[in-house]
Amino acid sequence: MHSDQPPTYSLKEGKRPNILFVISDDQSYPHASVYGEDWLKTPAFDRVAREGVLFTQAYTASPGCSPSRAAILTGLNCWQLEDAGTHASAFPAKFTVFPDVLEELGYHVGFTQKGWGPGNWEISGRKRNPAGNPYQEKRLQAPTTGIVSNDYAANFVDFLADRASEQPFCFWFGAAEPHRDFEAGSGLASGKDPLAVNVPAFLPDTPEIRSDLLDYALEIEWYDHHLGRMLAHLDSIGELDNTLIIVTADNGMAFPRAKATMYEHGIHVPLAIRWGQWAKPGRILDHLVSLIDVAPTILEAAMGEAYAAYAQENPVEGKSMVALLGGDRTENAVDVDRPVFSSRERHSSSRWNNLGYPQRAMRKGNLLYIRNFAPARWPAGAPQKFLDAGTLGPEHGGYHDIDGCPTLDFLIDNRDHPTYGTYFQLAVAKRPEEELFDLTSDPFCLNNLATQKSYEATLAEVRDEMETYLRRTGDPRVTGNGEIFETYIRYSPIREFPEPDWLNQPESIDLKSN
């Protein structure tokens, strides 16, 4: 064996590694300072990246928290997870989650704040949240009204105190930040410079938007502070280097044309992984990886040589990144040319009859291909809803697939503005059946190449490749039973909307009968 070949991962020479899985709520790539975004400071994330591996092309399985987290826990695509593949529904117990497997291996498992959710895990017969046992007791005085009072790091210390001597652990740190609501103006009040903000090109560059982005940055920094405390505690008890630390986000930032969309800022997320001497430190990898790769990575780390047999008996679509983390760029690692996929069904209650907005996306090379299965529907939600009194609300009082925020308010208020009105349409207007973007020249997904004749052959190629994958993995949207996603019960509040104008079109025939 040549000396420059990567080692083979094995448990024979050591004990099982601990697992610290850290997931923020609604954070887009590249919003961490190690990626060059100096308008927010993330020293803990940067440390994990510096002492481990930083990924630049990590994609979530869904642009919404509940289905994304289910995919992370199982290693399966959202369309393979039945109810759990949509938002605020159930999580069938037949789907194995990695904390349960680790517990069977002798791990102490727990989580703080947000595990899997929102949704109803009890209805499926599960005895606890799929992320593990809750550790929520330690509280503190939150610095803003938008930040929760959970003392994440103190609850992590409590969790560790409960484990047996030498027992390996798996802890899920599910930050509530930077999920909406933010305390308006909190970023500016903290002393942040609005001129330093990098405003995404799909949003107007105005003081209101810059301030909203600073509020978002402040919440990222808060959760990062707790991660720093956790790293320091692991270091102090001698467990840091024997802990596989994975830091990422469930989906993109809660701004228009980001969260709950298939565009880059909806599905492209930060990812850094530290793992003692195994994850060769200081590397920046541009491999396309999916968050469905998290579960197989954790299980191989915990099982070592036994993982191959386990994976054969319990197949998933995610691929372990253990070899890649160890420095292997051969066929044993995640293939650099492998495409990754994302999906969306129902997000919020945003349309008549609780309908979703079904989408599938494939990222391959520099291309992002999106298929919109119901283009007659409003992608950000219907513009108008019924009020509690049963009367029809204002004309632009809907769009509930965008979290309520000052940025959305600005776009609605300026929808007829000669410049800002364009951004409003980017956020809420109906979309074609297919979209194709070259992310090298168009990182903000503003120029749809699917309509250009020069891309006809490319479009046909990516369309066929995604269709083949969806059929192989049993996606109901292409196998003839896509309406099943509309039947899954939503356990969060449901809004009422007027009947849409497309009900008499062919798409509505089966939907109206549900």
DRENKOLPA-771738 format. One record per residue (C-alpha): x, y, z; residue number from 1; residue in one letter. Coordinates in Angstrom, 1 decimal. Example, Ala and Ser with C-alpha at 12.3 -4.5 7.8 and 13.67 -1.06 7.14 Angstrom:
<atoms>
(atom (12.3; -4.5; 7.8); 1; A) (atom (13.7; -1.1; 7.1); 2; S) 
</atoms>
This chain:
<atoms>
(atom (0.0; 0.0; 0.0); 1; M) (atom (1.3; 3.4; -0.9); 2; H) (atom (1.9; 5.8; 2.0); 3; S) (atom (-0.4; 8.4; 0.4); 4; D) (atom (-3.4; 6.1; 0.4); 5; Q) (atom (-6.1; 6.8; 3.0); 6; P) (atom (-6.4; 4.4; 5.9); 7; P) (atom (-9.2; 2.0; 6.2); 8; T) (atom (-11.7; 2.9; 8.9); 9; Y) (atom (-11.9; 0.4; 11.7); 10; S) (atom (-13.1; 0.1; 15.3); 11; L) (atom (-10.6; -2.6; 16.1); 12; K) (atom (-8.0; -0.2; 17.4); 13; E) (atom (-10.3; 2.1; 19.3); 14; G) (atom (-13.6; 2.7; 21.1); 15; K) (atom (-16.9; 3.8; 19.5); 16; R) (atom (-16.8; 7.6; 18.8); 17; P) (atom (-19.3; 10.0; 20.4); 18; N) (atom (-21.7; 11.9; 18.1); 19; I) (atom (-22.6; 15.6; 18.4); 20; L) (atom (-25.0; 16.5; 15.7); 21; F) (atom (-25.7; 20.2; 15.5); 22; V) (atom (-28.5; 21.6; 13.3); 23; I) (atom (-29.6; 25.2; 13.1); 24; S) (atom (-33.1; 26.1; 12.0); 25; D) (atom (-33.3; 28.0; 8.7); 26; D) (atom (-29.7; 29.0; 7.7); 27; Q) (atom (-28.5; 29.2; 4.1); 28; S) (atom (-25.1; 28.6; 2.7); 29; Y) (atom (-22.8; 30.6; 2.7); 30; P) (atom (-23.9; 32.3; 6.0); 31; H) (atom (-20.9; 31.5; 8.2); 32; A) (atom (-17.8; 33.6; 8.5); 33; S) (atom (-15.5; 30.8; 7.4); 34; V) (atom (-17.2; 31.0; 4.0); 35; Y) (atom (-16.1; 34.6; 3.7); 36; G) (atom (-19.3; 36.2; 5.0); 37; E) (atom (-17.7; 38.7; 7.4); 38; D) (atom (-21.0; 40.5; 8.3); 39; W) (atom (-21.6; 37.6; 10.7); 40; L) (atom (-19.2; 35.9; 13.1); 41; K) (atom (-19.3; 32.1; 13.7); 42; T) (atom (-16.1; 31.2; 15.5); 43; P) (atom (-17.4; 27.8; 16.7); 44; A) (atom (-18.5; 26.7; 13.2); 45; F) (atom (-15.2; 28.1; 11.9); 46; D) (atom (-13.3; 26.0; 14.4); 47; R) (atom (-15.1; 22.8; 13.4); 48; V) (atom (-14.3; 23.6; 9.8); 49; A) (atom (-10.7; 24.5; 10.5); 50; R) (atom (-10.0; 21.4; 12.6); 51; E) (atom (-12.0; 19.2; 10.4); 52; G) (atom (-13.6; 19.4; 6.9); 53; V) (atom (-15.6; 22.2; 5.4); 54; L) (atom (-18.1; 21.4; 2.6); 55; F) (atom (-19.1; 23.9; 0.0); 56; T) (atom (-21.8; 21.9; -1.8); 57; Q) (atom (-24.1; 20.4; 0.9); 58; A) (atom (-27.8; 20.1; 0.1); 59; Y) (atom (-30.8; 19.3; 2.2); 60; T) (atom (-33.4; 16.8; 1.2); 61; A) (atom (-36.2; 19.4; 1.6); 62; S) (atom (-36.4; 23.1; 2.0); 63; P) (atom (-38.7; 22.7; 5.0); 64; G) (atom (-37.7; 21.6; 8.5); 65; C) (atom (-39.9; 18.6; 9.3); 66; S) (atom (-39.3; 16.6; 6.1); 67; P) (atom (-35.7; 17.6; 6.0); 68; S) (atom (-35.1; 16.3; 9.6); 69; R) (atom (-36.9; 13.1; 8.8); 70; A) (atom (-34.6; 12.5; 5.9); 71; A) (atom (-31.5; 13.3; 8.0); 72; I) (atom (-32.7; 10.8; 10.7); 73; L) (atom (-33.3; 8.0; 8.2); 74; T) (atom (-31.0; 8.4; 5.3); 75; G) (atom (-34.0; 8.3; 2.9); 76; L) (atom (-35.4; 10.8; 0.5); 77; N) (atom (-38.6; 12.6; 1.6); 78; C) (atom (-40.8; 10.9; -1.0); 79; W) (atom (-39.8; 7.5; 0.5); 80; Q) (atom (-41.0; 8.5; 4.0); 81; L) (atom (-44.8; 8.6; 3.5); 82; E) (atom (-46.3; 11.1; 6.0); 83; D) (atom (-42.9; 12.1; 7.3); 84; A) (atom (-42.0; 13.4; 3.8); 85; G) (atom (-44.3; 16.4; 4.3); 86; T) (atom (-44.7; 19.1; 6.9); 87; H) (atom (-46.3; 18.8; 10.3); 88; A) (atom (-47.6; 15.3; 9.8); 89; S) (atom (-46.8; 11.9; 11.3); 90; A) (atom (-43.5; 9.9; 11.4); 91; F) (atom (-44.4; 6.2; 10.8); 92; P) (atom (-42.5; 4.0; 13.3); 93; A) (atom (-41.5; 1.6; 10.6); 94; K) (atom (-38.8; 4.0; 9.5); 95; F) (atom (-35.6; 3.5; 11.4); 96; T) (atom (-33.8; 6.5; 12.9); 97; V) (atom (-30.2; 6.6; 13.7); 98; F) (atom (-30.5; 7.5; 17.4); 99; P) (atom (-32.5; 4.3; 18.0); 100; D) (atom (-29.9; 2.2; 16.3); 101; V) (atom (-27.2; 3.9; 18.3); 102; L) (atom (-29.1; 3.2; 21.6); 103; E) (atom (-29.2; -0.5; 20.7); 104; E) (atom (-25.4; -0.3; 20.3); 105; L) (atom (-25.1; 1.0; 23.9); 106; G) (atom (-25.1; 4.8; 23.2); 107; Y) (atom (-26.6; 7.4; 25.5); 108; H) (atom (-28.9; 9.4; 23.2); 109; V) (atom (-30.6; 12.7; 23.7); 110; G) (atom (-31.5; 16.1; 22.3); 111; F) (atom (-32.2; 19.7; 23.2); 112; T) (atom (-34.8; 22.2; 21.8); 113; Q) (atom (-35.9; 21.0; 18.4); 114; K) (atom (-35.5; 17.4; 17.4); 115; G) (atom (-37.8; 16.1; 14.6); 116; W) (atom (-40.8; 18.4; 14.1); 117; G) (atom (-43.1; 20.0; 13.7); 118; P) (atom (-45.4; 17.0; 13.6); 119; G) (atom (-47.0; 14.2; 15.6); 120; N) (atom (-44.6; 11.4; 16.4); 121; W) (atom (-46.8; 9.9; 19.1); 122; E) (atom (-49.6; 9.1; 16.6); 123; I) (atom (-47.4; 6.5; 15.0); 124; S) (atom (-46.7; 4.7; 18.2); 125; G) (atom (-43.2; 6.1; 18.8); 126; R) (atom (-42.4; 6.5; 22.5); 127; K) (atom (-40.2; 9.6; 22.1); 128; R) (atom (-39.1; 12.2; 19.7); 129; N) (atom (-37.0; 10.5; 16.9); 130; P) (atom (-34.0; 12.6; 17.9); 131; A) (atom (-33.8; 10.9; 21.3); 132; G) (atom (-34.6; 11.7; 24.9); 133; N) (atom (-35.3; 15.4; 25.7); 134; P) (atom (-33.0; 17.6; 27.8); 135; Y) (atom (-34.8; 21.0; 28.1); 136; Q) (atom (-34.7; 22.0; 31.8); 137; E) (atom (-31.8; 24.6; 31.9); 138; K) (atom (-33.0; 28.0; 31.0); 139; R) (atom (-31.5; 31.5; 30.7); 140; L) (atom (-32.4; 35.1; 30.0); 141; Q) (atom (-32.6; 35.4; 26.2); 142; A) (atom (-31.0; 38.5; 24.7); 143; P) (atom (-33.8; 39.3; 22.3); 144; T) (atom (-37.5; 38.4; 22.0); 145; T) (atom (-36.7; 36.3; 19.0); 146; G) (atom (-34.3; 34.0; 20.8); 147; I) (atom (-35.5; 31.1; 23.0); 148; V) (atom (-34.6; 30.8; 26.7); 149; S) (atom (-33.1; 27.3; 26.4); 150; N) (atom (-29.6; 27.1; 27.7); 151; D) (atom (-28.4; 24.7; 25.1); 152; Y) (atom (-24.9; 24.2; 26.4); 153; A) (atom (-26.0; 23.7; 30.0); 154; A) (atom (-28.5; 21.0; 28.9); 155; N) (atom (-25.7; 19.3; 27.0); 156; F) (atom (-23.7; 19.2; 30.3); 157; V) (atom (-26.7; 17.7; 32.0); 158; D) (atom (-27.1; 15.1; 29.3); 159; F) (atom (-23.4; 14.1; 29.6); 160; L) (atom (-23.8; 13.8; 33.4); 161; A) (atom (-26.5; 11.2; 32.9); 162; D) (atom (-24.4; 8.8; 30.9); 163; R) (atom (-22.7; 5.8; 32.4); 164; A) (atom (-18.9; 5.8; 32.8); 165; S) (atom (-17.2; 5.4; 29.4); 166; E) (atom (-20.5; 5.2; 27.7); 167; Q) (atom (-20.5; 6.7; 24.1); 168; P) (atom (-23.1; 9.3; 23.5); 169; F) (atom (-25.1; 10.8; 20.6); 170; C) (atom (-26.5; 14.3; 21.3); 171; F) (atom (-28.7; 16.2; 18.8); 172; W) (atom (-28.4; 20.0; 19.4); 173; F) (atom (-31.4; 21.4; 17.5); 174; G) (atom (-31.1; 25.2; 17.8); 175; A) (atom (-34.3; 27.2; 17.5); 176; A) (atom (-32.3; 30.0; 15.7); 177; E) (atom (-32.3; 31.6; 13.2); 178; P) (atom (-36.0; 30.6; 12.8); 179; H) (atom (-38.5; 33.5; 12.6); 180; R) (atom (-39.6; 35.6; 14.4); 181; D) (atom (-36.6; 37.9; 14.9); 182; F) (atom (-36.7; 41.0; 17.2); 183; E) (atom (-36.8; 43.7; 14.6); 184; A) (atom (-33.8; 46.0; 14.8); 185; G) (atom (-31.9; 43.7; 17.1); 186; S) (atom (-29.0; 43.3; 14.7); 187; G) (atom (-28.6; 47.1; 14.4); 188; L) (atom (-29.0; 47.5; 18.1); 189; A) (atom (-26.1; 45.1; 18.7); 190; S) (atom (-23.8; 47.3; 16.8); 191; G) (atom (-23.7; 45.5; 13.5); 192; K) (atom (-22.9; 47.5; 10.3); 193; D) (atom (-25.7; 47.4; 7.7); 194; P) (atom (-23.2; 48.4; 5.0); 195; L) (atom (-21.3; 45.1; 5.5); 196; A) (atom (-24.2; 42.9; 4.6); 197; V) (atom (-24.2; 40.9; 1.4); 198; N) (atom (-27.7; 41.2; 0.1); 199; V) (atom (-28.7; 38.2; -2.1); 200; P) (atom (-29.6; 39.3; -5.6); 201; A) (atom (-33.2; 38.1; -5.3); 202; F) (atom (-33.9; 40.7; -2.7); 203; L) (atom (-33.8; 44.5; -3.0); 204; P) (atom (-30.9; 46.3; -1.5); 205; D) (atom (-32.6; 48.6; 0.9); 206; T) (atom (-32.1; 49.6; 4.6); 207; P) (atom (-35.2; 47.6; 5.6); 208; E) (atom (-33.8; 44.4; 4.0); 209; I) (atom (-30.3; 44.9; 5.4); 210; R) (atom (-31.7; 45.4; 8.9); 211; S) (atom (-33.7; 42.2; 8.6); 212; D) (atom (-30.6; 40.3; 7.5); 213; L) (atom (-28.6; 41.6; 10.4); 214; L) (atom (-31.3; 40.3; 12.8); 215; D) (atom (-30.9; 36.9; 11.1); 216; Y) (atom (-27.1; 37.1; 11.5); 217; A) (atom (-27.5; 37.9; 15.2); 218; L) (atom (-29.5; 34.7; 15.8); 219; E) (atom (-26.9; 32.6; 13.9); 220; I) (atom (-24.2; 34.0; 16.2); 221; E) (atom (-26.3; 33.1; 19.3); 222; W) (atom (-26.5; 29.4; 18.4); 223; Y) (atom (-22.9; 29.4; 17.4); 224; D) (atom (-22.0; 30.8; 20.9); 225; H) (atom (-23.6; 27.7; 22.4); 226; H) (atom (-21.8; 25.4; 20.0); 227; L) (atom (-18.5; 27.1; 21.2); 228; G) (atom (-19.4; 26.3; 24.8); 229; R) (atom (-20.1; 22.7; 23.9); 230; M) (atom (-16.8; 22.3; 22.2); 231; L) (atom (-15.0; 23.8; 25.2); 232; A) (atom (-16.7; 21.4; 27.5); 233; H) (atom (-15.8; 18.4; 25.4); 234; L) (atom (-12.3; 19.6; 25.4); 235; D) (atom (-12.2; 20.0; 29.1); 236; S) (atom (-13.4; 16.4; 29.8); 237; I) (atom (-11.1; 14.9; 27.2); 238; G) (atom (-13.8; 13.8; 24.8); 239; E) (atom (-13.3; 16.3; 21.9); 240; L) (atom (-11.1; 14.2; 19.6); 241; D) (atom (-13.2; 11.1; 20.1); 242; N) (atom (-16.4; 12.9; 19.0); 243; T) (atom (-17.7; 13.1; 15.5); 244; L) (atom (-19.1; 16.6; 15.3); 245; I) (atom (-21.5; 17.5; 12.4); 246; I) (atom (-22.7; 21.0; 12.1); 247; V) (atom (-25.3; 22.0; 9.5); 248; T) (atom (-28.8; 23.4; 9.0); 249; A) (atom (-32.2; 21.9; 8.1); 250; D) (atom (-33.0; 24.3; 5.2); 251; N) (atom (-32.4; 27.8; 4.0); 252; G) (atom (-33.1; 31.1; 5.5); 253; M) (atom (-36.6; 32.4; 6.2); 254; A) (atom (-36.7; 35.0; 3.5); 255; F) (atom (-38.7; 35.2; 0.3); 256; P) (atom (-37.4; 33.0; -2.5); 257; R) (atom (-35.3; 31.0; 0.0); 258; A) (atom (-36.8; 28.7; 2.7); 259; K) (atom (-39.6; 26.5; 1.2); 260; A) (atom (-38.3; 26.9; -2.3); 261; T) (atom (-36.0; 24.7; -4.4); 262; M) (atom (-33.7; 27.6; -5.2); 263; Y) (atom (-30.1; 27.7; -3.9); 264; E) (atom (-31.0; 29.7; -0.7); 265; H) (atom (-33.7; 27.2; 0.1); 266; G) (atom (-31.7; 23.9; -0.2); 267; I) (atom (-28.0; 24.8; -0.1); 268; H) (atom (-26.8; 24.7; 3.5); 269; V) (atom (-23.6; 25.0; 5.6); 270; P) (atom (-21.8; 21.9; 6.6); 271; L) (atom (-18.6; 21.3; 8.6); 272; A) (atom (-17.5; 18.0; 10.2); 273; I) (atom (-14.8; 17.5; 12.8); 274; R) (atom (-13.6; 14.1; 13.9); 275; W) (atom (-10.3; 13.9; 15.8); 276; G) (atom (-7.6; 12.3; 13.8); 277; Q) (atom (-9.9; 10.5; 11.3); 278; W) (atom (-11.3; 13.6; 9.5); 279; A) (atom (-8.2; 14.9; 7.9); 280; K) (atom (-8.2; 18.6; 9.1); 281; P) (atom (-8.0; 21.8; 7.1); 282; G) (atom (-9.7; 20.6; 3.9); 283; R) (atom (-12.4; 22.3; 1.9); 284; I) (atom (-14.4; 19.8; -0.2); 285; L) (atom (-16.5; 20.7; -3.2); 286; D) (atom (-18.1; 17.2; -3.4); 287; H) (atom (-21.9; 17.3; -3.8); 288; L) (atom (-23.2; 15.7; -0.6); 289; V) (atom (-26.8; 15.4; 0.7); 290; S) (atom (-27.9; 15.5; 4.3); 291; L) (atom (-29.4; 12.1; 3.7); 292; I) (atom (-25.7; 11.1; 4.0); 293; D) (atom (-25.7; 12.0; 7.7); 294; V) (atom (-27.3; 8.9; 9.0); 295; A) (atom (-25.1; 6.4; 7.2); 296; P) (atom (-22.0; 8.4; 8.1); 297; T) (atom (-22.9; 8.3; 11.8); 298; I) (atom (-23.8; 4.6; 11.7); 299; L) (atom (-20.6; 3.6; 9.9); 300; E) (atom (-18.6; 5.6; 12.5); 301; A) (atom (-20.4; 3.8; 15.3); 302; A) (atom (-20.3; 0.3; 13.8); 303; M) (atom (-17.0; 0.2; 11.9); 304; G) (atom (-16.5; -3.0; 10.0); 305; E) (atom (-20.0; -4.2; 10.9); 306; A) (atom (-21.7; -1.4; 9.0); 307; Y) (atom (-21.3; -3.0; 5.6); 308; A) (atom (-23.5; -6.0; 6.6); 309; A) (atom (-26.0; -3.7; 8.4); 310; Y) (atom (-26.3; -1.4; 5.3); 311; A) (atom (-26.9; -4.4; 3.1); 312; Q) (atom (-29.8; -5.5; 5.3); 313; E) (atom (-31.1; -2.0; 5.9); 314; N) (atom (-30.6; -0.1; 2.6); 315; P) (atom (-31.0; 3.6; 2.4); 316; V) (atom (-30.3; 6.2; -0.3); 317; E) (atom (-27.8; 8.2; 1.6); 318; G) (atom (-24.1; 7.3; 1.3); 319; K) (atom (-21.6; 7.3; 4.2); 320; S) (atom (-19.0; 10.0; 4.1); 321; M) (atom (-16.6; 8.2; 6.4); 322; V) (atom (-14.1; 7.3; 3.6); 323; A) (atom (-14.3; 10.9; 2.2); 324; L) (atom (-13.7; 12.3; 5.7); 325; L) (atom (-10.6; 10.1; 6.0); 326; G) (atom (-9.1; 11.6; 2.8); 327; G) (atom (-10.3; 9.0; 0.3); 328; D) (atom (-11.2; 10.5; -3.1); 329; R) (atom (-11.6; 7.2; -4.9); 330; T) (atom (-14.6; 5.1; -5.7); 331; E) (atom (-14.8; 4.2; -2.0); 332; N) (atom (-15.8; 7.7; -1.2); 333; A) (atom (-18.9; 9.8; -2.1); 334; V) (atom (-18.7; 10.2; -5.9); 335; D) (atom (-17.8; 13.8; -6.8); 336; V) (atom (-20.1; 13.4; -10.0); 337; D) (atom (-23.1; 12.1; -8.1); 338; R) (atom (-26.2; 14.2; -8.3); 339; P) (atom (-28.2; 15.1; -5.2); 340; V) (atom (-31.9; 15.5; -4.9); 341; F) (atom (-34.4; 17.6; -3.0); 342; S) (atom (-38.2; 17.5; -2.7); 343; S) (atom (-41.1; 19.6; -1.5); 344; R) (atom (-44.7; 18.8; -0.9); 345; E) (atom (-46.8; 20.7; 1.7); 346; R) (atom (-45.0; 23.3; 3.8); 347; H) (atom (-47.3; 25.7; 5.7); 348; S) (atom (-51.1; 25.7; 5.4); 349; S) (atom (-51.0; 28.0; 2.4); 350; S) (atom (-53.6; 26.9; -0.2); 351; R) (atom (-57.2; 25.7; -0.6); 352; W) (atom (-57.9; 22.3; 0.9); 353; N) (atom (-54.5; 22.3; 2.5); 354; N) (atom (-52.8; 21.5; -0.8); 355; L) (atom (-49.0; 21.7; -1.1); 356; G) (atom (-46.7; 22.8; -3.9); 357; Y) (atom (-45.1; 19.6; -5.2); 358; P) (atom (-41.5; 20.0; -6.5); 359; Q) (atom (-38.4; 17.9; -7.1); 360; R) (atom (-34.9; 19.2; -7.7); 361; A) (atom (-31.7; 17.7; -8.9); 362; M) (atom (-28.3; 19.4; -8.4); 363; R) (atom (-25.6; 18.0; -10.8); 364; K) (atom (-22.3; 19.6; -11.6); 365; G) (atom (-23.0; 23.3; -12.1); 366; N) (atom (-26.7; 22.8; -12.9); 367; L) (atom (-29.9; 22.9; -10.8); 368; L) (atom (-32.9; 21.4; -12.4); 369; Y) (atom (-36.4; 21.9; -10.8); 370; I) (atom (-39.6; 20.3; -11.8); 371; R) (atom (-42.9; 21.9; -10.6); 372; N) (atom (-45.6; 19.3; -10.7); 373; F) (atom (-48.5; 21.8; -10.1); 374; A) (atom (-47.6; 25.0; -11.8); 375; P) (atom (-51.1; 26.3; -11.7); 376; A) (atom (-50.8; 26.7; -7.9); 377; R) (atom (-49.2; 29.7; -6.2); 378; W) (atom (-45.7; 28.6; -5.1); 379; P) (atom (-45.5; 30.9; -2.1); 380; A) (atom (-49.2; 30.2; -1.1); 381; G) (atom (-52.4; 31.7; -2.3); 382; A) (atom (-52.4; 35.5; -2.1); 383; P) (atom (-55.7; 35.7; -0.2); 384; Q) (atom (-57.3; 33.8; 2.7); 385; K) (atom (-60.4; 33.8; 4.8); 386; F) (atom (-60.2; 35.6; 8.2); 387; L) (atom (-61.4; 34.1; 11.4); 388; D) (atom (-64.8; 35.7; 10.9); 389; A) (atom (-65.2; 33.9; 7.6); 390; G) (atom (-64.8; 37.0; 5.5); 391; T) (atom (-62.2; 37.2; 2.8); 392; L) (atom (-59.1; 39.0; 3.9); 393; G) (atom (-57.0; 41.6; 2.0); 394; P) (atom (-55.8; 40.8; -1.5); 395; E) (atom (-52.2; 40.2; -0.5); 396; H) (atom (-52.7; 38.8; 3.0); 397; G) (atom (-51.6; 35.3; 2.2); 398; G) (atom (-48.3; 33.9; 0.8); 399; Y) (atom (-47.9; 31.7; 3.9); 400; H) (atom (-45.2; 29.6; 2.5); 401; D) (atom (-43.0; 32.6; 3.2); 402; I) (atom (-42.5; 33.2; 6.9); 403; D) (atom (-44.0; 36.5; 8.0); 404; G) (atom (-41.3; 39.1; 8.1); 405; C) (atom (-40.3; 42.7; 7.5); 406; P) (atom (-38.8; 41.7; 4.1); 407; T) (atom (-42.1; 40.2; 2.9); 408; L) (atom (-44.0; 43.2; 4.2); 409; D) (atom (-41.7; 45.4; 2.2); 410; F) (atom (-42.2; 43.4; -1.0); 411; L) (atom (-46.0; 43.5; -0.6); 412; I) (atom (-46.0; 47.2; 0.2); 413; D) (atom (-43.8; 47.9; -2.8); 414; N) (atom (-45.3; 45.5; -5.3); 415; R) (atom (-46.2; 48.2; -7.8); 416; D) (atom (-42.8; 50.0; -7.5); 417; H) (atom (-41.0; 50.2; -10.8); 418; P) (atom (-37.9; 48.5; -9.3); 419; T) (atom (-39.0; 46.6; -6.2); 420; Y) (atom (-42.0; 45.1; -7.9); 421; G) (atom (-39.7; 42.8; -9.7); 422; T) (atom (-38.5; 41.3; -6.4); 423; Y) (atom (-42.1; 40.8; -5.3); 424; F) (atom (-42.8; 38.8; -8.5); 425; Q) (atom (-39.7; 36.7; -8.0); 426; L) (atom (-41.0; 35.8; -4.5); 427; A) (atom (-44.6; 35.0; -5.2); 428; V) (atom (-45.4; 34.7; -9.0); 429; A) (atom (-46.4; 31.4; -10.6); 430; K) (atom (-43.6; 29.3; -12.0); 431; R) (atom (-43.3; 27.1; -15.1); 432; P) (atom (-43.3; 23.3; -15.1); 433; E) (atom (-39.5; 23.2; -15.5); 434; E) (atom (-36.6; 25.5; -14.4); 435; E) (atom (-32.9; 25.1; -15.1); 436; L) (atom (-30.1; 27.2; -13.7); 437; F) (atom (-26.4; 27.4; -14.3); 438; D) (atom (-25.1; 28.1; -10.8); 439; L) (atom (-21.7; 29.1; -11.9); 440; T) (atom (-23.0; 32.2; -13.8); 441; S) (atom (-26.3; 32.5; -11.9); 442; D) (atom (-25.8; 31.6; -8.2); 443; P) (atom (-29.1; 33.3; -7.2); 444; F) (atom (-31.3; 31.4; -9.7); 445; C) (atom (-32.6; 34.3; -11.6); 446; L) (atom (-32.2; 33.2; -15.3); 447; N) (atom (-34.3; 30.2; -16.2); 448; N) (atom (-32.5; 28.4; -19.0); 449; L) (atom (-35.3; 25.9; -19.5); 450; A) (atom (-36.9; 28.3; -21.9); 451; T) (atom (-33.8; 28.7; -24.1); 452; Q) (atom (-33.5; 26.7; -27.3); 453; K) (atom (-29.7; 26.3; -26.9); 454; S) (atom (-30.4; 24.3; -23.7); 455; Y) (atom (-32.9; 21.9; -25.1); 456; E) (atom (-30.5; 18.9; -25.2); 457; A) (atom (-29.2; 19.7; -21.7); 458; T) (atom (-32.8; 20.0; -20.4); 459; L) (atom (-33.8; 16.7; -21.9); 460; A) (atom (-30.7; 15.0; -20.3); 461; E) (atom (-31.3; 16.3; -16.8); 462; V) (atom (-35.1; 15.7; -17.1); 463; R) (atom (-34.5; 12.0; -18.0); 464; D) (atom (-31.8; 11.5; -15.3); 465; E) (atom (-34.1; 12.8; -12.6); 466; M) (atom (-37.1; 10.9; -13.9); 467; E) (atom (-35.0; 7.7; -13.9); 468; T) (atom (-33.9; 8.3; -10.3); 469; Y) (atom (-37.4; 9.1; -9.0); 470; L) (atom (-38.8; 6.0; -10.6); 471; R) (atom (-36.1; 3.8; -9.2); 472; R) (atom (-36.7; 5.1; -5.7); 473; T) (atom (-40.5; 4.9; -6.0); 474; G) (atom (-41.6; 8.5; -6.0); 475; D) (atom (-45.4; 8.6; -6.1); 476; P) (atom (-45.2; 11.8; -8.1); 477; R) (atom (-43.9; 9.9; -11.1); 478; V) (atom (-45.3; 6.5; -10.5); 479; T) (atom (-48.9; 7.6; -10.7); 480; G) (atom (-50.0; 8.2; -7.1); 481; N) (atom (-48.8; 11.7; -6.4); 482; G) (atom (-52.1; 12.8; -4.8); 483; E) (atom (-51.3; 10.6; -1.8); 484; I) (atom (-49.2; 13.5; -0.4); 485; F) (atom (-52.3; 15.6; -0.2); 486; E) (atom (-54.0; 13.1; 2.0); 487; T) (atom (-51.5; 13.1; 4.9); 488; Y) (atom (-53.0; 14.7; 8.0); 489; I) (atom (-51.5; 18.0; 9.1); 490; R) (atom (-51.3; 18.3; 12.9); 491; Y) (atom (-50.7; 22.1; 12.9); 492; S) (atom (-53.3; 24.8; 12.4); 493; P) (atom (-55.0; 24.9; 9.0); 494; I) (atom (-56.1; 28.1; 7.3); 495; R) (atom (-59.1; 28.5; 4.9); 496; E) (atom (-58.7; 29.8; 1.4); 497; F) (atom (-61.1; 30.5; -1.5); 498; P) (atom (-61.4; 27.9; -4.2); 499; E) (atom (-58.6; 28.4; -6.8); 500; P) (atom (-59.5; 29.2; -10.4); 501; D) (atom (-57.8; 26.1; -11.8); 502; W) (atom (-60.2; 23.6; -10.2); 503; L) (atom (-61.9; 22.9; -13.6); 504; N) (atom (-58.5; 22.2; -15.2); 505; Q) (atom (-57.3; 18.5; -15.7); 506; P) (atom (-55.0; 18.7; -12.7); 507; E) (atom (-57.8; 19.3; -10.3); 508; S) (atom (-59.9; 16.2; -11.1); 509; I) (atom (-58.4; 13.8; -8.6); 510; D) (atom (-57.5; 16.5; -6.1); 511; L) (atom (-61.0; 17.7; -5.7); 512; K) (atom (-62.2; 14.2; -4.9); 513; S) (atom (-59.8; 13.9; -1.9); 514; N) 
</atoms>
